[in-house]
Amino acid sequence: MATLPESVAVSRPIPSRPPRWGWRVVAAKEFGDGILSVRLFILILLLGLPAILAIYSTAAFVGNNAESLNGVPGLFVAMFAHQDPGSQIPSFVEMVALLGPLLGIAFGFDAINGERSDRTLPRLIAQPIHRDAVIIGKFASGLALMGLVLGAVTLLASGTAFWSLGVTVGPDEIARLVAWFVVALAYLGFWLAFAMLCSVVVRRAATSALAAIALWIVLTLFAALLVGIVANFLAPVPADATTDQQIANAELTLELQRISPGTLYAEASQYLLDPTVQSVDVGAQVAQQSNDRAIPSVLPLDQSLLLAWPQVVALIALSVGCFGLAYVAFMRQEVRA
């Protein structure tokens, strides 16, 4: 039997291994598709026009009361957090809290079940990447697209404020606006994670969109009513209620409201965009108002970050928890060709 000479090497196929950072490939592909989609431009208009209107309304109020507001600390960033007292238009922060969840829902409601309905999910998982790279890449691309939309809207609103007032912006105000941007992105990340969870659990894209929108409507319209009912049951306020009973009811209401990511986002935004805010707790505000010798002070950025840190951590925890549930559910599902 003839044998091969030793100098001749026998070639063997080298087993291919999935790339370690395969989620980057998925994220780049999804980001490239999303940045050219009509959905992105519609969302920019949907969020941008009301946000610019809110900033313009607040800037008009500041311009009409320039003498009384002269010397107010952090006036530029305060315009993002406050509204014109004589107008029904919400502030820029409230606009993002109200319409921002639509960004997360729009980019996440069909992330997985859209691939199922197009019958491309088995083909996608068959590629030389780890299975979890699919859901991680889609979440990363959605977060990047939301950051792009939010950044564009914030720059447009800042340009409107500059054009209306021509105020000088210092490094501290820019840093506060950047810190708020991170908080807002964490808030939108919760809605993206929840929409992706609905996309994994529910087979139909329309049903997952309805589930995510239902939670958005409940937390936006009915959360205050439900929290008020529960707080009045656990800490009732009779007709002849004392101050302590009223404070206990208000504190319980605030604690229950903090279950909602919108409340956490609003409190963190108030700390970051208004350097005069030292506490949002009811008891601390009552004590500060009762102390006549208390001197109002302007907090530096690091102190505002320390005050907003618990809300930021809670927002990130909610986002990570929702994405973790979506991750586990996706990894346990069976994908058939």
C-alpha positions as CSV (number, residue, x, y, z in Angstrom):
1,M,0.0,0.0,0.0
2,A,1.4,3.3,-1.0
3,T,2.0,5.9,1.6
4,L,2.4,9.7,1.3
5,P,5.8,11.1,1.8
6,E,6.5,12.8,5.0
7,S,7.1,16.1,3.2
8,V,3.5,16.2,2.0
9,A,1.2,17.7,4.6
10,V,-2.3,16.5,4.9
11,S,-4.7,19.5,4.9
12,R,-7.5,19.3,7.3
13,P,-10.4,21.7,7.5
14,I,-10.0,24.0,10.4
15,P,-13.2,24.3,12.4
16,S,-14.6,27.8,12.3
17,R,-15.3,29.4,15.6
18,P,-17.9,32.1,16.1
19,P,-16.4,35.6,16.5
20,R,-16.0,36.8,20.0
21,W,-17.7,40.1,19.4
22,G,-20.3,38.9,16.9
23,W,-22.9,41.2,18.4
24,R,-21.0,44.1,16.9
25,V,-21.7,42.7,13.4
26,V,-25.4,42.4,14.1
27,A,-25.5,45.9,15.7
28,A,-23.7,47.5,12.7
29,K,-26.0,45.9,10.3
30,E,-29.1,46.9,12.2
31,F,-27.8,50.4,12.7
32,G,-27.1,50.8,9.0
33,D,-30.6,49.6,8.2
34,G,-32.2,51.8,10.8
35,I,-30.4,55.1,10.0
36,L,-31.7,55.1,6.5
37,S,-35.2,54.0,7.4
38,V,-38.3,56.2,7.2
39,R,-39.1,55.2,10.8
40,L,-36.0,57.2,12.0
41,F,-37.1,60.5,10.3
42,I,-40.7,60.1,11.4
43,L,-39.5,59.7,15.1
44,I,-37.2,62.8,14.8
45,L,-40.1,64.9,13.6
46,L,-42.5,63.4,16.2
47,L,-40.2,64.2,19.1
48,G,-38.3,67.2,17.6
49,L,-41.2,69.5,16.7
50,P,-42.9,69.4,20.2
51,A,-39.5,69.7,21.9
52,I,-38.5,72.8,19.9
53,L,-42.0,74.3,20.6
54,A,-41.5,73.7,24.3
55,I,-38.0,75.4,24.3
56,Y,-39.3,78.3,22.2
57,S,-42.2,78.9,24.6
58,T,-39.9,78.9,27.6
59,A,-37.3,81.1,25.9
60,A,-40.1,83.6,25.0
61,F,-41.1,83.7,28.7
62,V,-37.4,84.2,29.7
63,G,-37.0,87.0,27.1
64,N,-40.1,88.8,28.3
65,N,-38.9,88.7,31.9
66,A,-35.2,89.2,31.3
67,E,-34.8,91.8,34.1
68,S,-36.3,89.7,36.8
69,L,-34.5,86.6,35.7
70,N,-31.1,88.2,35.3
71,G,-28.5,86.4,37.4
72,V,-30.5,83.2,37.8
73,P,-27.9,80.4,38.1
74,G,-28.0,77.8,35.3
75,L,-30.6,79.7,33.2
76,F,-29.8,77.9,30.0
77,V,-30.3,74.3,31.4
78,A,-33.2,75.5,33.5
79,M,-35.1,76.3,30.3
80,F,-35.0,72.5,29.5
81,A,-36.6,71.6,32.9
82,H,-39.2,74.4,33.4
83,Q,-42.1,75.7,31.3
84,D,-43.8,79.0,30.8
85,P,-46.1,79.4,33.8
86,G,-48.7,81.0,31.5
87,S,-48.6,78.4,28.9
88,Q,-50.1,74.9,28.6
89,I,-47.1,73.6,26.7
90,P,-45.0,71.2,28.8
91,S,-41.3,71.6,29.3
92,F,-38.7,70.0,27.2
93,V,-38.0,67.3,29.8
94,E,-41.7,66.5,30.1
95,M,-42.0,66.3,26.3
96,V,-39.2,63.7,26.3
97,A,-40.8,61.8,29.2
98,L,-44.2,61.8,27.3
99,L,-43.1,61.0,23.8
100,G,-39.6,59.4,24.4
101,P,-41.1,55.9,25.1
102,L,-42.3,55.8,21.5
103,L,-38.7,55.7,20.4
104,G,-38.0,52.6,22.5
105,I,-41.2,51.0,21.4
106,A,-40.6,51.8,17.7
107,F,-37.1,50.3,17.7
108,G,-37.9,47.2,19.8
109,F,-41.4,45.9,19.2
110,D,-40.5,43.9,16.1
111,A,-36.9,43.1,16.9
112,I,-37.3,39.4,17.2
113,N,-40.8,38.5,16.0
114,G,-40.2,40.6,12.9
115,E,-37.4,38.2,12.0
116,R,-39.7,35.2,12.8
117,S,-42.5,36.6,10.5
118,D,-40.0,37.1,7.7
119,R,-38.6,33.6,8.3
120,T,-35.0,35.1,8.6
121,L,-34.4,34.2,12.2
122,P,-33.2,30.6,11.5
123,R,-30.9,31.9,8.8
124,L,-29.6,34.6,11.1
125,I,-28.8,32.1,13.9
126,A,-27.2,29.7,11.4
127,Q,-24.5,32.3,10.8
128,P,-21.1,31.7,12.6
129,I,-22.0,33.9,15.6
130,H,-23.2,33.0,19.1
131,R,-27.0,33.0,19.5
132,D,-27.0,35.7,22.1
133,A,-25.2,38.0,19.7
134,V,-28.5,38.5,17.9
135,I,-30.5,40.0,20.8
136,I,-27.5,41.9,22.2
137,G,-26.7,43.4,18.8
138,K,-30.3,44.4,18.2
139,F,-30.5,46.1,21.7
140,A,-27.2,47.9,21.1
141,S,-28.3,49.2,17.7
142,G,-31.6,50.3,19.1
143,L,-29.9,52.2,21.9
144,A,-27.5,53.8,19.4
145,L,-30.4,54.9,17.1
146,M,-32.3,56.3,20.1
147,G,-29.2,58.2,21.1
148,L,-28.9,59.6,17.6
149,V,-32.5,60.8,17.7
150,L,-32.3,62.2,21.2
151,G,-29.0,63.9,20.4
152,A,-30.4,65.5,17.3
153,V,-33.5,66.8,19.1
154,T,-31.4,68.2,22.0
155,L,-29.1,70.0,19.6
156,L,-32.1,71.5,17.7
157,A,-33.6,72.6,21.1
158,S,-30.3,74.1,22.2
159,G,-30.0,75.9,18.8
160,T,-33.5,77.3,19.3
161,A,-32.5,78.6,22.8
162,F,-29.4,80.2,21.5
163,W,-31.3,81.8,18.6
164,S,-34.0,83.1,20.9
165,L,-31.9,84.5,23.8
166,G,-28.3,84.5,22.7
167,V,-27.2,83.5,26.3
168,T,-23.7,82.4,27.1
169,V,-23.3,78.8,28.1
170,G,-20.5,77.7,30.5
171,P,-18.8,74.4,30.9
172,D,-20.9,73.5,33.9
173,E,-24.1,73.9,32.0
174,I,-22.8,71.8,29.1
175,A,-21.8,69.1,31.5
176,R,-25.2,69.1,33.1
177,L,-26.9,68.8,29.7
178,V,-24.6,65.8,28.9
179,A,-25.4,64.2,32.2
180,W,-29.1,64.6,31.6
181,F,-28.6,63.1,28.1
182,V,-27.2,59.9,29.7
183,V,-30.1,59.8,32.2
184,A,-32.7,60.3,29.4
185,L,-31.0,57.5,27.3
186,A,-31.2,55.2,30.3
187,Y,-34.9,56.0,30.6
188,L,-35.5,55.3,26.9
189,G,-33.4,52.1,27.3
190,F,-36.0,50.7,29.7
191,W,-38.7,51.1,27.0
192,L,-36.5,49.6,24.4
193,A,-35.8,46.6,26.7
194,F,-39.5,46.2,27.5
195,A,-40.5,46.4,23.8
196,M,-37.9,43.7,23.0
197,L,-39.2,41.6,25.8
198,C,-42.7,41.8,24.2
199,S,-41.1,41.0,20.9
200,V,-39.5,37.8,22.2
201,V,-42.5,36.6,24.2
202,V,-45.3,37.5,21.7
203,R,-45.2,36.0,18.3
204,R,-47.0,38.8,16.4
205,A,-45.4,42.3,16.0
206,A,-48.7,44.1,16.2
207,T,-49.6,42.4,19.5
208,S,-46.2,43.2,21.0
209,A,-46.5,46.8,20.0
210,L,-50.0,47.0,21.6
211,A,-48.6,45.5,24.8
212,A,-45.8,48.0,25.0
213,I,-48.1,50.9,24.2
214,A,-50.6,49.7,26.8
215,L,-48.0,49.9,29.5
216,W,-46.9,53.4,28.3
217,I,-50.6,54.6,28.4
218,V,-51.1,53.1,31.9
219,L,-47.9,54.7,33.3
220,T,-48.6,58.0,31.6
221,L,-52.3,58.5,32.2
222,F,-53.5,56.3,35.0
223,A,-50.4,55.8,37.3
224,A,-51.1,58.9,39.4
225,L,-54.7,57.8,39.9
226,L,-53.8,54.3,40.9
227,V,-51.0,55.5,43.2
228,G,-53.3,58.0,44.9
229,I,-55.9,55.3,45.6
230,V,-53.3,52.9,47.1
231,A,-51.7,55.8,49.2
232,N,-55.1,56.9,50.5
233,F,-55.9,53.3,51.5
234,L,-52.5,52.7,53.3
235,A,-52.1,56.2,54.8
236,P,-55.6,57.8,54.9
237,V,-56.0,61.5,55.2
238,P,-59.2,62.3,57.2
239,A,-61.0,65.6,57.0
240,D,-59.3,66.9,60.2
241,A,-55.9,65.4,59.2
242,T,-52.8,66.6,61.0
243,T,-49.7,67.8,59.3
244,D,-47.9,64.6,60.0
245,Q,-50.7,62.6,58.4
246,Q,-50.6,64.7,55.3
247,I,-46.8,64.4,55.1
248,A,-47.0,60.6,55.6
249,N,-49.6,60.4,52.8
250,A,-47.5,62.6,50.4
251,E,-44.3,60.6,51.2
252,L,-46.0,57.3,50.5
253,T,-47.4,58.6,47.3
254,L,-44.0,59.7,46.2
255,E,-42.4,56.3,47.1
256,L,-45.1,54.5,45.1
257,Q,-44.7,56.8,42.1
258,R,-41.0,55.9,42.1
259,I,-41.9,52.5,40.8
260,S,-42.5,54.2,37.5
261,P,-39.4,54.9,35.4
262,G,-41.0,58.2,34.4
263,T,-40.9,59.5,38.0
264,L,-37.2,58.4,38.4
265,Y,-36.3,60.2,35.1
266,A,-38.2,63.4,36.2
267,E,-36.5,63.5,39.6
268,A,-33.0,62.9,38.1
269,S,-33.6,65.6,35.5
270,Q,-34.7,68.0,38.1
271,Y,-31.5,67.5,40.1
272,L,-29.3,67.8,37.1
273,L,-30.9,70.7,35.2
274,D,-31.8,72.9,38.1
275,P,-28.7,73.5,40.4
276,T,-30.9,75.1,43.1
277,V,-32.8,71.9,43.8
278,Q,-31.4,70.2,46.9
279,S,-34.2,67.6,47.5
280,V,-37.4,66.3,46.0
281,D,-38.6,64.5,49.1
282,V,-41.7,66.0,50.7
283,G,-40.3,65.9,54.3
284,A,-37.1,67.7,53.3
285,Q,-39.0,70.4,51.4
286,V,-41.3,71.0,54.3
287,A,-38.4,71.3,56.7
288,Q,-36.5,73.7,54.4
289,Q,-39.6,75.9,54.0
290,S,-40.2,76.0,57.7
291,N,-36.6,77.0,58.4
292,D,-36.5,80.8,57.8
293,R,-32.7,80.9,58.3
294,A,-32.1,78.5,55.5
295,I,-30.0,80.1,52.8
296,P,-30.7,78.9,49.3
297,S,-27.5,77.8,47.6
298,V,-26.4,76.6,44.1
299,L,-25.1,73.1,44.1
300,P,-22.1,72.2,42.0
301,L,-22.4,69.5,39.4
302,D,-20.8,66.7,41.5
303,Q,-23.3,67.3,44.3
304,S,-26.2,67.2,41.9
305,L,-24.9,64.0,40.5
306,L,-24.7,62.5,44.0
307,L,-28.4,63.5,44.6
308,A,-29.5,62.0,41.2
309,W,-27.4,58.8,41.6
310,P,-30.1,56.7,43.3
311,Q,-32.6,57.5,40.5
312,V,-30.1,56.8,37.8
313,V,-29.1,53.4,39.4
314,A,-32.8,52.5,39.6
315,L,-33.4,53.4,35.9
316,I,-30.4,51.3,34.8
317,A,-31.6,48.4,37.1
318,L,-35.0,48.5,35.5
319,S,-33.5,48.5,32.0
320,V,-31.1,45.7,32.8
321,G,-33.9,43.6,34.4
322,C,-36.2,43.9,31.4
323,F,-33.4,43.1,29.0
324,G,-32.3,40.2,31.2
325,L,-35.8,38.7,31.0
326,A,-35.8,39.2,27.2
327,Y,-32.4,37.6,26.9
328,V,-33.3,34.5,29.0
329,A,-36.6,34.0,27.1
330,F,-34.9,34.3,23.7
331,M,-32.1,31.8,24.7
332,R,-34.7,29.3,25.9
333,Q,-36.9,29.5,22.8
334,E,-36.7,26.9,20.0
335,V,-36.0,28.3,16.5
336,R,-37.1,26.1,13.7
337,A,-36.2,26.5,10.0
